[in-house]
Amino acid sequence: MERIVVVGAGHMGSVIVRGLLDGMPRVEVVVVEPSAERRASLDGGAEVAAAYEPRPDDLLVLAIPPQAFDSFADGLPPGACAQATVVSVMAGVRLETLASALGTGAVLRAMPNLASRVGQSMTVLCPGDQVSTGGMERAKGALSVIGKVLVVQDESLLDAATAVAGSGPALVAYLAQSFTDFARGAGFGTHDALLLTSQVLRGTADVLAEPGVTPESLYQQASTPHGTTAEGIATLREHRVGESVRAALEATTERARELAG
Ligand SMILES: NC(=O)c1ccc[n+]([C@@H]2O[C@H](COP(=O)([O-])OP(=O)(O)OC[C@H]3O[C@@H](n4cnc5c(N)ncnc54)[C@H](OP(=O)(O)O)[C@@H]3O)[C@@H](O)[C@H]2O)c1
């Protein structure tokens, strides 16, 4: 039976475990979590262990904080990961670091985001050069339980992916706050202001996902000359909102680069 071992049962680890239990019922799921309290709080379905006990052909998903990685790797028995495929969702831990600490080249880096908790993550996945086609498919399949997966071969793209996809929901939420603040100021209650904003975001995302639609085609189509939308877009241009968003994404990418060392 195929086995997937998720190390770390925090926010991301537990979402992945829940997704695996719901979406891949024929897979044996094991959660490795050193905290007895957290182990006891896990709801059923997965096997729970305090430490990783290796088995050949494991798919290992590392969902621990980056600063816990060295001690995790140091605590493994020699050769523990030699026959495993390892997917790390740790922000900023490079493929080279993973491979050398774990003693295997079969390592992949993934950048999921917080929409994973509603099965809508945009996860960017980058395989190391020693990952087999089978290992790649298994990693992609396991991450598909939390949303969409985009594979890139160039690891340097993960820094920009961290900005656009990883931090994306928080950056979009920051912009969305201006919508809810405005709606409340105009007289809508908090609940209705949030409904207006979230449904606009959801609807816009769905339209953008239609074949042939781009952000530019969408806002141009909606902007009739001298109409209301055209007025709003012109004001955004005047206030250089596009440049501000680009600067925020550049700063986020740079920070991701710095954290990865
Ligand atoms: N949350 C997100 O939206 C998100 C998005 C993209 C990437 N990530 C990445 O996902 C990873 C986890 O993030 P998170 O938000 O889930 O953090 P979290 O809630 O703090 O969870 C981390 C978990 O790992 C456990 N842990 C620590 N050391 C361990 C070890 N040696 N062996 C096994 N388990 C260990 C922690 O247990 P204790 O609490 O007992 O120490 C905790 O349960 C991070 O590397 C982060 O960069 C998260």
The ligand as a Gaussian input file, in Angstrom:
#p B3LYP/6-31G(d) Opt

LIG

0 1
 N        0.677000      28.065000       6.803000
 C        0.787000      28.399000       5.518000
 O       -0.133000      28.976000       4.897000
 C        2.042000      28.026000       4.750000
 C        2.147000      28.378000       3.377000
 C        3.291000      27.986000       2.672000
 C        4.293000      27.278000       3.313000
 N        4.172000      26.987000       4.631000
 C        5.270000      26.247000       5.279000
 O        4.739000      25.141000       5.956000
 C        5.554000      24.850000       7.089000
 C        4.655000      24.701000       8.292000
 O        3.952000      25.921000       8.482000
 P        2.698000      25.991000       9.464000
 O        2.049000      27.284000       9.231000
 O        1.920000      24.729000       9.382000
 O        3.498000      26.035000      10.865000
 P        2.997000      25.534000      12.309000
 O        1.530000      25.689000      12.413000
 O        3.901000      26.170000      13.307000
 O        3.283000      23.968000      12.271000
 C        4.546000      23.396000      12.309000
 C        4.407000      22.030000      12.942000
 O        5.648000      21.325000      12.836000
 C        5.876000      20.669000      14.098000
 N        7.278000      20.348000      14.232000
 C        8.295000      21.144000      14.605000
 N        9.465000      20.445000      14.612000
 C        9.157000      19.184000      14.229000
 C        9.926000      17.998000      14.040000
 N       11.266000      17.994000      14.235000
 N        9.290000      16.858000      13.643000
 C        7.961000      16.861000      13.436000
 N        7.172000      17.960000      13.609000
 C        7.772000      19.113000      13.997000
 C        5.369000      21.675000      15.096000
 O        5.168000      21.039000      16.343000
 P        5.312000      21.911000      17.710000
 O        4.306000      22.999000      17.628000
 O        5.051000      20.907000      18.759000
 O        6.723000      22.455000      17.707000
 C        4.069000      22.101000      14.441000
 O        3.030000      21.198000      14.709000
 C        6.547000      26.004000       7.231000
 O        7.812000      25.580000       6.819000
 C        6.005000      27.075000       6.325000
 O        7.077000      27.798000       5.709000
 C        3.071000      27.330000       5.370000

